Amino acid sequence: MDAAEARRITFQFTEDDLIAAARLHVWTALTSRKALLLLVVVAIGAGLIVSTLLSGSGRPDIQGIAATAVVGVPAALAVLHCMSLPQNARRMYRQQKSLQETLSVEWSDEGMSWDGQTGHTRIPWSHYVKWCEDRRLLLLYHSDRLHQMLPKRVLSPAGIDSIRSSLLKAGVPEFRRFG
């Protein structure tokens, strides 16, 4: 495979790609400092409300606050992560026909080109605001909430390294949890 071939891939997304992207995006969002602080505030607030409602005296108690914060909030997040998120990702995949089309992605020192049956876009590396990855895919962010996903299953190890290198060379920060 020559250098040009290594920088061009053609593939189709799967429902599993979309589920993995949604999970990585949510995990990335939940592990930022702001989100962690918000989760602590929500957990304490939920604990106060539940404890007050369940106590006979109408006053919150520390055990109720702790139980709700330690068990209730993580349980709600687990339900979201394991049930709601995959179901929503599958529905989005079925609804959005462009996700089911064959897509060609090419990258160079200047940026990435995404070509599908319904559109074409060329994005300079410097237009990405951050990126993150896990064992299954790369997410390239245009903003805090809008990203493009690139499944690693369609990339060679050299292709993954090439994309990482181009992002870092352009000064695009890799999202680090708790950072």
C-alpha positions in Angstrom: 0.0 0.0 0.0 1.5 3.3 -1.0 1.2 6.6 1.0 -1.8 7.8 -1.0 -3.7 4.6 -0.4 -3.0 4.7 3.3 -4.6 8.2 3.4 -7.9 7.2 1.8 -10.6 4.9 3.1 -14.0 3.9 1.9 -16.5 2.4 4.3 -20.1 2.4 5.8 -21.0 3.2 9.3 -22.8 0.6 11.4 -25.2 0.9 14.2 -22.4 -0.2 16.5 -20.2 2.6 15.3 -23.0 5.1 16.2 -23.5 3.5 19.6 -19.7 3.6 20.3 -19.6 7.3 19.2 -22.5 8.2 21.4 -21.0 6.5 24.4 -17.6 8.1 23.9 -19.1 11.5 23.4 -21.2 11.2 26.6 -18.3 9.8 28.6 -16.1 12.6 27.3 -18.7 15.2 28.2 -19.3 13.7 31.7 -15.7 13.6 32.6 -14.9 17.2 32.0 -14.4 19.3 35.2 -17.5 21.3 34.6 -19.6 18.2 34.2 -18.2 16.5 37.2 -18.9 19.6 39.3 -22.4 19.7 38.0 -22.9 15.9 38.7 -21.8 16.5 42.3 -24.2 19.4 42.7 -27.0 17.4 41.1 -26.3 14.4 43.3 -26.3 16.4 46.5 -29.5 18.3 45.3 -31.2 15.1 44.4 -30.2 13.6 47.8 -31.6 16.6 49.6 -34.9 16.4 47.8 -35.4 12.7 48.1 -34.3 12.6 51.7 -36.6 15.4 52.6 -39.6 13.8 50.8 -38.9 10.4 52.4 -38.2 11.5 56.0 -41.0 11.6 58.4 -40.0 15.0 59.8 -39.8 16.9 56.6 -36.1 17.5 57.1 -33.3 15.9 55.1 -31.2 13.4 56.8 -27.5 12.6 56.0 -28.1 8.9 55.2 -30.9 9.7 52.7 -28.7 12.3 51.0 -25.7 9.9 50.8 -27.8 7.0 49.6 -29.4 9.0 46.8 -26.0 10.6 45.8 -24.1 7.4 46.0 -26.7 5.0 44.6 -29.4 6.9 42.8 -27.5 9.2 40.6 -25.0 6.5 39.4 -28.0 4.1 38.8 -29.7 6.7 36.6 -26.5 7.3 34.6 -26.1 3.5 34.2 -29.6 3.2 32.8 -28.9 6.0 30.4 -25.6 4.5 29.3 -26.9 0.9 29.0 -30.4 1.3 27.7 -31.4 4.7 26.5 -28.3 5.8 24.7 -27.9 2.6 22.5 -31.7 2.7 21.7 -31.4 6.4 20.6 -28.3 5.7 18.6 -30.0 2.8 16.7 -33.0 5.0 16.0 -30.8 7.8 14.7 -29.0 5.4 12.4 -32.2 4.1 11.0 -33.6 7.6 10.5 -30.6 9.3 9.0 -30.1 7.8 5.6 -26.7 9.5 5.1 -25.3 7.4 7.9 -26.1 4.3 5.9 -24.3 5.4 2.7 -20.8 4.5 1.5 -18.4 7.2 2.7 -14.9 8.0 1.4 -12.5 9.8 3.7 -9.2 11.2 2.6 -6.6 13.1 4.6 -3.6 15.2 3.8 -1.3 17.6 5.6 -4.0 20.3 5.0 -7.0 18.5 6.4 -9.7 15.9 5.9 -12.1 15.4 3.0 -15.4 13.5 3.5 -17.3 12.4 0.4 -20.6 10.7 0.5 -23.5 10.1 -1.9 -25.3 13.2 -0.5 -22.5 15.6 0.1 -18.8 16.6 0.3 -16.9 18.5 2.9 -13.3 19.5 3.3 -12.1 20.5 6.7 -8.7 22.0 7.5 -7.1 20.4 10.6 -7.1 23.7 12.4 -11.0 23.9 12.2 -11.3 21.0 14.7 -11.5 22.3 18.2 -10.6 19.0 20.0 -10.5 15.3 19.4 -10.7 12.1 21.5 -10.4 8.4 20.9 -11.0 5.0 22.5 -10.3 1.5 21.3 -13.1 1.7 18.7 -13.0 5.1 17.1 -11.8 8.7 16.8 -14.1 11.6 17.4 -13.1 14.9 15.7 -15.0 17.9 17.1 -16.1 21.0 15.3 -17.5 22.3 18.6 -18.2 20.9 22.1 -21.2 19.0 20.8 -20.7 18.5 17.0 -18.3 15.8 15.9 -17.4 13.5 13.1 -16.7 9.9 13.9 -14.1 7.7 12.3 -14.2 4.0 13.2 -10.7 2.5 13.8 -11.9 -0.8 12.2 -11.6 0.8 8.8 -8.1 2.3 9.5 -4.7 0.8 9.5 -2.5 1.5 12.5 -0.4 3.7 10.3 -3.6 5.6 9.2 -4.6 6.1 12.9 -1.1 7.4 13.7 -1.1 9.7 10.6 -4.4 11.3 11.7 -3.3 11.7 15.3 0.0 13.3 14.1 -1.9 15.7 11.8 -4.2 16.8 14.5 -1.3 17.4 17.0 0.7 19.1 14.3 -2.2 21.5 13.7 -2.4 22.2 17.5 -5.8 20.5 17.9 -5.9 19.4 21.6 -6.7 15.9 22.5 -9.5 15.8 25.0 -8.2 14.4 28.3 -10.6 13.3 31.0 -10.7 15.5 34.0 -8.9 18.2 32.1 
